[in-house]
Amino acid sequence: MTYRILTLSPGSTSTKVAVFEGEKALMRENVRHDPAVLAGFDKAADQLEFRTKTVLDALEAAGIALESIDAFSGYCGGMGPTVGGIFRIDKTVCDHVLNCGMNHPAILGAPILFDLAGRCGKPAFAVNQPDTDELEDVARITGYPGIYRKSHVHCLNQKECAIRCAASLGKAYDEVNVIVAHVGGGLSVAAHRRGRMVDTNDVLEGSGPFAPNRSGDVPAKPVAALAFSGKHDKKEVMGVIGKTGGLKGLLGTDDAMEIDTRIDAGDEWAKLVFEAMAYQTAKQIGAFASVLEGKVDGIVLTGGVSHDQRFVDYVTERVSWIAPVSVFAGDFEMEGAAAGAVRALDGAEDVMTYTGEPSWDGFKLDGAPADVEA
């Protein structure tokens, strides 16, 4: 049976909306919002009615009736750490995300979907939500007491690409070991072992390879010294870690096409920096091959930078001996959300009920320091 699925992703400055019928996108819009209008809201949660109207207006403009939608699915931030998979969006989910303390429009995904689904008596789903955390215990330990590694990656695209890689091998996601590197504004690499992301770098907290606009792993002592030097405030230091570091900080741009042009014109510094990002990505993939004990069925490069052939070639040359490399350039979050809804409707994947209980909230072992972020 072919279903019609609405998917959405509320971002900081825009709202992505798409409607799929089977694998065909009937509409796909990225509605950009007037900064002056957004500035009129005190907090992200206050944008709920405004963002909901954005989706309804997009449907009307496309001539698609709300009642024609079979299910609603999308990017649902604020749920906290859970296992991956599909959750039915209900009042518990909506109450949790709207009161989680997170001030980002991503928390509006679940409430908007729940509202729209309720208007026409259809189900709403959160698929591989962004706070998914399936790390193995051994992957969480750091040498700094009370600081533990957690999973913040491009989960929806990570898992969708791993599913596609498995399908290309004639297998299900839970039958393969895959390493996926998503290279967009941030850069996440994850080891997928038979349906679970058992190890990742943390794209939000500043670990792993540096990215187009994030610093990645840097030596801890110089950062600590810089933070306490009195020359920079917390906002500046955190900004370099999460927004203005990486290619942007080193080269003044995070545009791979512009950097390619500079390299072709003989800019040796641009060449070295761009190769360094690819080098670190390849190194992270190699590290995760050891996590999977060398049993790797496939490697995937995805995200916007995977459109860049120079980057793809550099990484592939260094990791293709581990496993075949597939390139799924761009992101497939909307497709992944739609595909998850279809699996739910078909009964091909179990739909979970959200309780608000985290998949990990610290170690309960004697002698284990408490999580400083708890």
C-alpha positions in Angstrom: 0.0 0.0 0.0 1.2 3.5 -0.8 0.9 6.1 2.0 0.9 9.8 2.0 3.2 11.1 4.7 3.8 14.7 5.9 7.2 15.4 7.4 8.6 18.5 9.0 11.7 19.9 10.6 11.5 23.2 12.5 14.9 25.0 12.3 16.2 28.2 13.9 15.3 30.4 10.9 13.1 28.2 8.7 10.6 25.3 8.7 11.1 22.4 6.3 7.9 20.8 5.2 7.5 17.8 2.8 4.8 15.4 1.7 5.7 12.0 0.3 3.6 9.5 -1.5 5.7 6.4 -1.6 9.2 7.6 -2.4 8.0 10.5 -4.4 8.0 14.0 -2.9 4.7 15.7 -3.8 6.0 18.9 -2.2 9.1 20.0 -0.4 9.4 23.5 1.0 12.0 25.2 3.2 10.0 28.2 4.4 12.3 30.9 5.6 11.0 33.2 8.4 11.5 36.9 8.7 14.0 37.5 11.5 12.0 40.4 12.8 9.0 38.2 13.2 11.0 35.6 15.1 12.5 38.2 17.3 9.0 39.1 18.5 8.8 35.7 20.4 10.3 35.6 23.8 11.1 31.9 23.5 10.9 29.1 21.0 7.8 27.5 22.6 5.9 30.7 21.9 6.3 30.1 18.1 4.1 27.0 18.2 1.0 28.6 16.7 3.1 30.6 14.1 5.0 27.5 13.0 1.8 25.4 12.8 0.2 28.0 10.5 3.4 27.9 8.4 2.8 24.2 7.7 -0.9 24.6 7.0 -0.1 27.5 4.6 2.5 25.4 2.8 0.0 22.6 2.3 -2.7 25.0 1.1 -0.3 26.5 -1.4 0.6 23.0 -2.7 -3.1 22.1 -3.0 -2.7 19.2 -0.6 -5.6 18.6 1.9 -4.7 17.9 5.5 -7.2 15.0 5.5 -5.4 13.3 2.7 -2.3 12.6 4.9 -2.1 9.1 6.3 0.6 9.9 9.0 2.7 12.7 10.3 6.4 12.4 11.1 9.4 14.5 11.6 12.3 16.0 13.5 11.4 16.1 17.2 13.9 17.7 19.5 13.7 17.9 23.3 12.8 14.3 24.0 16.0 13.6 25.9 18.1 10.4 25.5 16.2 7.4 24.2 16.9 4.3 22.2 16.6 4.7 18.4 13.4 3.8 16.6 9.9 5.0 16.3 7.9 6.7 19.1 4.2 7.5 18.8 3.7 11.2 19.6 1.2 11.7 22.3 0.4 14.3 25.0 3.3 12.9 27.2 5.8 13.7 24.4 4.4 17.1 23.8 4.3 18.1 27.5 7.9 16.9 28.0 9.4 18.7 25.0 7.6 22.0 25.7 8.9 21.9 29.3 12.4 20.4 28.8 14.2 23.8 29.2 15.5 23.7 25.6 15.0 27.0 23.8 15.2 25.9 20.1 12.4 25.5 17.6 13.2 21.8 17.2 11.1 21.3 20.3 8.1 22.3 18.2 8.3 19.3 15.9 6.3 16.9 18.1 3.6 19.4 19.2 3.0 20.5 15.6 2.8 17.0 14.3 0.5 16.0 17.2 -1.8 18.9 16.5 -2.1 18.3 12.8 -2.6 14.5 13.2 -5.3 15.2 15.8 -7.2 17.4 13.4 -7.7 14.5 11.0 -7.5 11.5 13.3 -4.2 10.1 12.0 -1.1 9.0 13.9 2.1 11.1 14.4 5.5 9.6 14.9 9.0 10.7 16.1 11.6 8.7 14.1 15.1 8.3 15.4 14.8 11.6 17.3 17.9 13.8 17.6 18.7 12.9 21.2 18.9 9.2 20.5 21.6 7.7 22.7 22.6 4.0 22.3 26.2 4.2 23.3 27.8 1.2 25.0 28.9 1.8 28.6 32.5 1.4 27.7 32.2 4.2 25.2 31.0 6.7 27.8 34.0 6.8 30.1 36.5 9.8 30.0 39.5 10.4 32.1 37.9 13.5 33.7 35.8 12.3 36.7 32.1 13.2 36.3 32.3 14.0 32.5 30.9 11.3 30.4 30.5 10.9 26.6 27.0 11.2 25.3 25.4 10.8 21.8 24.6 14.0 19.9 24.7 13.3 16.2 22.7 13.7 13.0 20.7 10.7 14.1 17.8 10.7 11.6 20.1 11.0 8.6 22.7 8.7 10.2 20.2 5.9 10.6 18.5 6.5 7.3 21.8 6.2 5.5 22.8 3.1 7.4 19.4 1.6 6.5 20.0 2.4 2.8 23.5 1.0 3.0 22.2 -2.2 4.5 19.5 -2.4 1.8 22.1 -2.1 -0.9 23.8 -5.1 0.5 20.5 -7.0 0.5 20.3 -7.0 4.3 18.3 -5.3 7.1 19.8 -2.6 9.3 19.9 -4.9 12.3 22.0 -7.4 10.3 24.9 -5.2 9.4 27.8 -3.2 10.9 28.1 0.2 9.2 30.2 3.3 9.8 28.4 6.6 8.8 30.1 10.0 8.5 27.8 12.9 8.2 29.6 16.0 7.1 27.5 19.2 7.1 28.0 22.3 9.2 28.7 19.8 12.0 30.5 16.5 11.5 29.3 13.3 13.1 30.8 9.8 12.7 29.0 6.8 14.2 29.6 3.1 14.5 26.3 1.2 13.9 26.4 -2.4 15.2 23.4 -4.4 14.1 20.8 -1.7 14.4 22.3 0.4 17.2 24.7 3.4 17.2 27.1 2.0 19.8 29.8 4.8 19.5 29.9 8.3 18.1 31.7 11.5 18.5 29.6 14.3 20.0 28.8 16.9 17.4 27.4 19.4 20.0 30.0 19.0 22.8 33.0 19.5 20.6 34.5 16.0 20.0 35.7 14.2 16.9 37.0 15.7 13.7 36.7 19.5 13.2 33.9 20.5 10.9 33.0 23.3 8.5 32.0 25.5 11.5 33.0 23.5 14.6 36.3 23.0 16.3 36.2 19.3 17.0 38.8 17.7 19.3 41.4 20.3 20.5 44.0 19.9 23.2 42.3 20.5 26.6 44.9 22.5 28.4 45.2 25.4 25.8 41.4 25.7 25.7 41.3 25.8 29.5 44.0 28.4 29.6 42.3 30.5 27.0 39.0 30.3 28.9 40.5 31.6 32.1 42.9 34.1 30.5 40.4 37.0 30.9 40.8 37.8 27.2 37.6 35.9 26.1 34.3 35.3 27.8 32.4 32.0 27.9 30.2 32.9 24.9 33.2 33.6 22.7 35.0 30.3 23.6 31.8 28.3 23.2 31.1 30.1 19.9 34.4 28.9 18.4 33.7 25.3 19.6 30.2 25.2 18.2 29.7 27.9 15.5 32.7 29.7 14.2 35.5 27.2 14.5 36.6 24.6 11.9 36.9 25.7 8.3 35.1 28.9 9.1 37.6 29.9 11.8 40.7 28.7 9.8 39.8 29.9 6.3 37.1 32.5 6.9 34.4 30.4 5.1 32.6 27.1 5.6 31.7 26.9 1.9 33.4 23.8 0.4 32.9 25.1 -3.2 34.7 28.4 -2.3 37.5 26.5 -0.7 37.8 24.2 -3.8 38.2 27.3 -5.9 40.9 28.7 -3.6 42.7 25.3 -3.7 42.5 25.2 -7.5 44.0 28.7 -7.6 47.0 27.5 -5.6 46.1 28.4 -2.0 48.3 25.9 -0.1 46.9 26.8 3.3 43.3 26.1 2.2 44.5 22.8 0.7 46.2 21.8 3.9 43.2 22.7 6.1 40.6 21.0 3.9 42.8 17.9 3.7 43.1 18.0 7.5 39.3 17.8 7.9 39.2 14.8 5.5 42.2 13.2 7.3 40.5 13.5 10.7 37.2 12.1 9.3 39.1 9.1 7.9 40.9 8.7 11.2 37.6 8.6 13.1 36.2 6.0 10.7 39.3 3.9 11.2 38.9 4.2 15.0 35.3 3.0 14.8 36.4 0.1 12.6 38.2 -1.1 15.7 35.1 -0.6 17.8 33.3 -3.0 15.4 36.3 -5.4 15.7 37.1 -5.0 12.0 33.7 -6.5 11.0 32.5 -3.7 8.9 30.0 -4.3 6.1 30.0 -0.7 4.7 31.1 2.9 5.1 28.9 5.8 4.2 29.7 9.4 3.5 26.8 11.8 3.7 25.9 15.4 4.4 26.4 18.5 2.3 30.2 18.3 2.1 29.9 14.8 0.5 28.9 16.6 -2.7 32.6 17.6 -2.8 34.6 15.1 -4.9 37.9 16.2 -3.4 36.8 15.5 0.1 35.2 12.2 -0.9 38.3 11.0 -2.8 40.6 11.9 0.1 38.6 10.0 2.7 37.9 7.0 0.4 41.6 6.5 -0.4 42.2 6.1 3.3 39.3 3.9 4.4 38.2 1.8 1.4 40.5 -1.0 2.6 38.2 -1.4 5.6 34.9 -1.8 3.7 33.2 -0.5 0.5 32.4 3.2 0.6 29.0 4.5 -0.4 28.2 8.2 -0.9 24.8 9.5 -0.1 25.4 13.2 -0.6 23.1 15.7 1.1 20.8 14.8 3.9 17.8 12.4 4.0 16.1 13.5 7.2 12.7 14.1 5.6 12.9 10.9 3.6 14.0 9.1 6.8 11.1 10.4 8.8 8.7 9.4 6.0 10.2 5.9 5.7 9.9 5.4 9.4 6.2 6.3 9.3 5.7 3.8 6.5 7.4 1.1 8.5 5.2 2.0 11.5 2.0 1.9 9.4 3.0 -1.4 7.8 3.9 -3.0 11.1 7.4 -3.6 9.8 8.9 -1.9 12.9 7.5 -1.7 16.4 6.2 1.7 17.6 7.3 2.6 21.1 5.4 4.5 23.8 7.4 7.4 25.2 7.8 7.5 29.0 10.3 10.3 29.5 12.7 7.9 31.2 16.2 8.4 29.7 18.1 5.6 28.0 21.1 6.6 30.1 21.2 8.9 33.2 24.6 8.0 34.8 26.3 4.9 36.1 24.8 3.3 39.2 28.1 1.5 40.0 29.9 1.8 43.3 32.7 4.4 43.0 31.3 5.9 39.7 31.4 9.7 39.9 28.0 11.5 39.4 27.5 13.0 36.0 28.4 16.7 36.3 25.7 17.6 33.8 22.9 15.7 35.6 
